[in-house]
Amino acid sequence: MQTLDIEAHFLASHGYVQLDMMEEAHAELDALRDVPDAAAPLTLCRIGLLTYEGRWQEAATHAANLCALERDVPDHFLLAAEIQRTLGAP
């Protein structure tokens, strides 16, 4: 899959969110599930979508996966901590 195709799916997902078409937004992200180059950006977008929907527990799972995927990116750990704080974890 070309970079342009990946970007098109991200943009389409964002557009669906703006139209409050959440199922379609998830479907656009699902289309990128098997694209290795999209793993981290896909996970970040998925977390954003889940938090927008108030699905914090699922977002926490994806945030933990993101931390494992890119251990050298401090912002991922900050995001995971913020989600845990929202969930009320100590």
C-alpha positions in Angstrom: 0.0 0.0 0.0 1.4 3.4 -0.9 1.8 6.3 1.5 -1.0 8.2 -0.3 -3.4 5.3 0.4 -2.5 5.3 4.1 -3.1 9.1 4.3 -6.4 8.8 2.4 -7.7 6.3 5.0 -6.6 8.5 7.9 -8.3 11.5 6.3 -11.4 9.6 5.5 -11.6 8.4 9.1 -11.3 12.0 10.3 -14.0 13.1 8.0 -16.3 10.4 9.2 -15.7 11.5 12.8 -16.7 15.1 11.8 -19.9 13.7 10.4 -20.5 11.6 13.6 -20.2 8.4 11.6 -18.2 6.4 14.0 -18.6 3.0 12.6 -17.3 4.2 9.2 -14.4 6.0 11.0 -13.4 2.7 12.6 -13.7 0.8 9.3 -11.3 3.2 7.6 -8.7 2.5 10.4 -9.4 -1.2 10.2 -8.4 -1.1 6.5 -4.9 -0.3 7.7 -4.6 -3.0 10.3 -2.1 -5.1 8.3 0.1 -2.2 7.1 3.4 -2.3 9.1 4.4 1.3 8.3 1.0 2.5 9.7 1.2 0.7 13.1 2.1 3.6 15.4 0.0 6.3 13.6 -2.9 3.9 13.3 -2.8 3.2 17.0 -2.6 6.9 17.8 -5.6 7.6 15.6 -7.5 4.7 17.2 -6.8 6.0 20.6 -8.1 9.4 19.6 -11.2 7.9 18.2 -11.9 5.8 21.3 -11.3 8.7 23.7 -13.6 10.8 21.6 -16.3 8.1 22.0 -15.6 7.9 25.7 -14.3 4.3 25.4 -11.5 4.8 27.9 -10.8 1.2 28.8 -10.2 0.3 25.1 -8.1 3.4 24.7 -6.0 2.3 27.6 -5.3 -1.1 26.0 -4.3 0.6 22.8 -2.1 3.1 24.6 -0.3 0.2 26.4 0.3 -1.4 23.0 1.6 1.8 21.6 4.1 2.1 24.5 5.3 -1.4 23.7 5.5 -0.7 20.0 7.6 2.5 20.4 9.3 2.4 23.7 11.6 5.3 22.9 8.8 7.9 22.5 8.0 9.5 25.9 4.8 11.1 24.6 3.2 7.7 24.3 3.8 7.0 28.0 2.3 10.4 28.9 -0.7 9.6 26.8 -1.1 6.2 28.5 -0.8 7.9 31.9 -3.4 10.5 31.0 -5.9 7.8 30.0 -5.2 5.9 33.2 -5.8 9.1 35.2 -9.1 9.6 33.4 -10.1 6.0 34.3 -9.3 6.8 37.9 -6.3 4.5 38.2 -3.9 5.3 41.0 
